[in-house]
Amino acid sequence: MKEIISHEEWLMNILRTVRGLNLPDWYLAAGVIRNTVWDVLHGYKKRTKLNDIDLVYFETKDSVDVKKIEKELHTNYPQYVFEIVNQANANLSYPYKKKAKNTAEGIAQFIEIPTCVGVRLEKNDTLTITAAHGLKDLFEMKVSPSSKQKEVLECYTKRMKTKNWKKTWPKLLIS
């Protein structure tokens, strides 16, 4: 995983920029990581278009100026939409989520197992990965819900109908 991410110069540039924002317990997560890995595994030379880039962090004081960060990221990367979510209170916006104690716990509650992954660039230029469900499903291109919880299963079913991932990545195994 680290090898794939480190060879994606566009993604490394974004990671460097986000690192400079000094957000607490932050990760780039979900589709930006999942899609990049799937593109590489499918042998695509060009990366598939991203709906958004999920930037997640954890901060209980709510002192982060999200609008300011969105503006800065949009200025640097106008071709992308960034979705910035504080995992400390994500349970208020996403009813299937339980209150998280940190960003990794929040990421672990995303809907599909291969989406429950995040990457952060540390000050010493090493990559930190969070993947509570492991990386096996991501690399085996297996898609399944992250939980058997009713709300997760309902959301998963809707997402699989609308995402149409098999058209983009035909090697996926969707359950």
C-alpha positions as CSV (number, residue, x, y, z in Angstrom):
1,M,0.0,0.0,0.0
2,K,2.7,2.5,1.0
3,E,4.5,1.7,-2.3
4,I,1.4,2.5,-4.3
5,I,0.7,5.8,-2.5
6,S,4.3,6.9,-2.6
7,H,4.5,6.5,-6.4
8,E,1.4,8.7,-6.9
9,E,3.0,12.2,-7.1
10,W,-0.4,14.0,-7.3
11,L,-1.5,12.2,-4.1
12,M,1.8,12.8,-2.3
13,N,1.5,16.5,-3.1
14,I,-2.0,16.6,-1.6
15,L,-0.7,14.7,1.5
16,R,2.1,17.3,1.9
17,T,-0.3,20.1,1.7
18,V,-2.7,18.6,4.2
19,R,0.2,17.8,6.5
20,G,1.0,21.5,6.5
21,L,-2.5,22.3,7.8
22,N,-1.6,20.8,11.1
23,L,-5.0,19.2,11.6
24,P,-5.3,16.9,14.6
25,D,-5.3,13.1,13.9
26,W,-6.0,13.6,10.2
27,Y,-6.1,11.1,7.3
28,L,-7.0,11.2,3.6
29,A,-9.4,8.4,3.5
30,A,-12.0,6.3,1.6
31,G,-12.4,6.7,-2.1
32,V,-9.2,8.6,-2.8
33,I,-7.2,5.7,-1.4
34,R,-9.5,2.9,-2.5
35,N,-9.8,4.1,-6.0
36,T,-6.1,4.7,-6.4
37,V,-5.3,1.1,-5.3
38,W,-8.0,-0.3,-7.6
39,D,-6.7,1.7,-10.5
40,V,-3.2,0.4,-10.0
41,L,-4.4,-3.2,-9.6
42,H,-6.4,-2.9,-12.8
43,G,-3.3,-1.6,-14.6
44,Y,-4.8,1.8,-15.4
45,K,-2.2,4.4,-16.4
46,K,-4.7,7.2,-15.8
47,R,-6.5,7.6,-12.5
48,T,-10.3,7.4,-12.5
49,K,-12.1,10.7,-11.7
50,L,-12.8,11.2,-8.0
51,N,-16.2,12.4,-6.7
52,D,-14.4,14.0,-3.8
53,I,-11.4,13.6,-1.5
54,D,-12.2,12.7,2.0
55,L,-10.1,14.6,4.6
56,V,-11.0,13.4,8.1
57,Y,-9.7,14.5,11.4
58,F,-10.6,14.3,15.1
59,E,-11.0,17.3,17.3
60,T,-13.4,17.6,20.2
61,K,-13.1,21.4,20.8
62,D,-14.4,22.2,17.3
63,S,-11.7,24.9,16.8
64,V,-10.8,23.8,13.2
65,D,-11.9,26.4,10.6
66,V,-13.2,24.0,8.0
67,K,-14.2,26.8,5.6
68,K,-10.7,28.2,5.6
69,I,-9.2,24.8,5.0
70,E,-11.7,24.1,2.1
71,K,-10.7,27.5,0.6
72,E,-7.0,26.8,0.8
73,L,-7.4,23.3,-0.6
74,H,-9.6,24.5,-3.4
75,T,-7.0,27.2,-4.3
76,N,-4.2,24.6,-4.5
77,Y,-6.3,21.9,-6.1
78,P,-9.2,23.4,-8.0
79,Q,-9.8,20.2,-9.9
80,Y,-10.9,18.4,-6.7
81,V,-13.7,18.7,-4.2
82,F,-12.7,18.0,-0.6
83,E,-15.1,16.7,1.9
84,I,-13.7,17.6,5.4
85,V,-15.3,15.8,8.3
86,N,-14.5,15.8,12.0
87,Q,-14.9,12.3,13.2
88,A,-15.5,13.5,16.7
89,N,-19.0,14.3,15.8
90,A,-19.6,12.4,12.5
91,N,-22.1,10.2,14.3
92,L,-24.5,13.2,14.4
93,S,-24.5,13.4,10.5
94,Y,-24.3,9.7,9.8
95,P,-26.9,7.7,11.8
96,Y,-25.1,4.4,11.2
97,K,-22.0,5.6,13.0
98,K,-21.2,5.3,16.7
99,K,-19.4,8.0,18.5
100,A,-15.7,7.5,17.7
101,K,-12.7,8.0,20.1
102,N,-10.3,8.9,17.2
103,T,-10.1,9.2,13.5
104,A,-9.2,5.6,12.9
105,E,-12.4,4.5,14.7
106,G,-14.4,6.9,12.5
107,I,-12.8,5.5,9.3
108,A,-13.5,1.9,10.5
109,Q,-17.2,2.7,10.3
110,F,-17.3,3.7,6.7
111,I,-19.8,1.6,4.7
112,E,-17.6,-0.9,2.7
113,I,-14.6,-2.7,4.0
114,P,-12.2,-1.5,1.2
115,T,-13.3,2.0,1.9
116,C,-12.4,1.8,5.6
117,V,-8.8,2.9,4.9
118,G,-6.8,6.1,5.5
119,V,-3.3,7.4,4.9
120,R,-1.4,10.2,6.6
121,L,2.0,11.7,5.8
122,E,4.0,12.2,8.9
123,K,6.5,15.0,9.6
124,N,9.4,12.6,8.9
125,D,7.8,11.8,5.4
126,T,6.7,8.3,6.4
127,L,3.2,7.1,5.6
128,T,0.8,6.0,8.4
129,I,-2.0,3.7,7.3
130,T,-5.2,3.0,9.2
131,A,-7.3,0.0,8.1
132,A,-9.2,-1.5,11.0
133,H,-10.6,-4.3,8.8
134,G,-7.1,-4.9,7.2
135,L,-6.0,-4.4,3.6
136,K,-6.8,-7.9,2.3
137,D,-10.2,-7.1,0.9
138,L,-8.9,-3.9,-0.7
139,F,-6.1,-5.7,-2.5
140,E,-8.3,-8.8,-3.4
141,M,-10.8,-6.3,-4.7
142,K,-13.6,-7.7,-2.5
143,V,-16.4,-5.4,-1.6
144,S,-18.6,-6.1,1.3
145,P,-20.3,-4.1,4.1
146,S,-18.2,-3.1,7.1
147,S,-20.9,-4.2,9.5
148,K,-24.1,-6.3,9.7
149,Q,-25.9,-3.4,11.4
150,K,-29.2,-2.7,9.7
151,E,-28.5,0.9,8.8
152,V,-25.1,0.0,7.3
153,L,-26.6,-2.8,5.2
154,E,-29.3,-0.5,3.9
155,C,-26.8,2.2,3.0
156,Y,-24.5,-0.5,1.5
157,T,-27.3,-1.8,-0.8
158,K,-28.1,1.7,-2.0
159,R,-24.5,2.6,-2.6
160,M,-23.9,-0.6,-4.6
161,K,-26.9,0.2,-6.8
162,T,-25.8,3.8,-7.5
163,K,-21.9,3.5,-7.6
164,N,-21.7,1.1,-10.5
165,W,-18.1,0.2,-9.6
166,K,-18.0,-2.9,-11.7
167,K,-18.2,-0.8,-14.8
168,T,-15.1,1.1,-13.8
169,W,-13.2,-1.8,-12.1
170,P,-14.5,-5.0,-13.7
171,K,-12.3,-7.3,-11.5
172,L,-14.2,-6.3,-8.3
173,L,-16.0,-9.0,-6.4
174,I,-19.1,-7.4,-4.9
175,S,-21.1,-9.3,-2.3
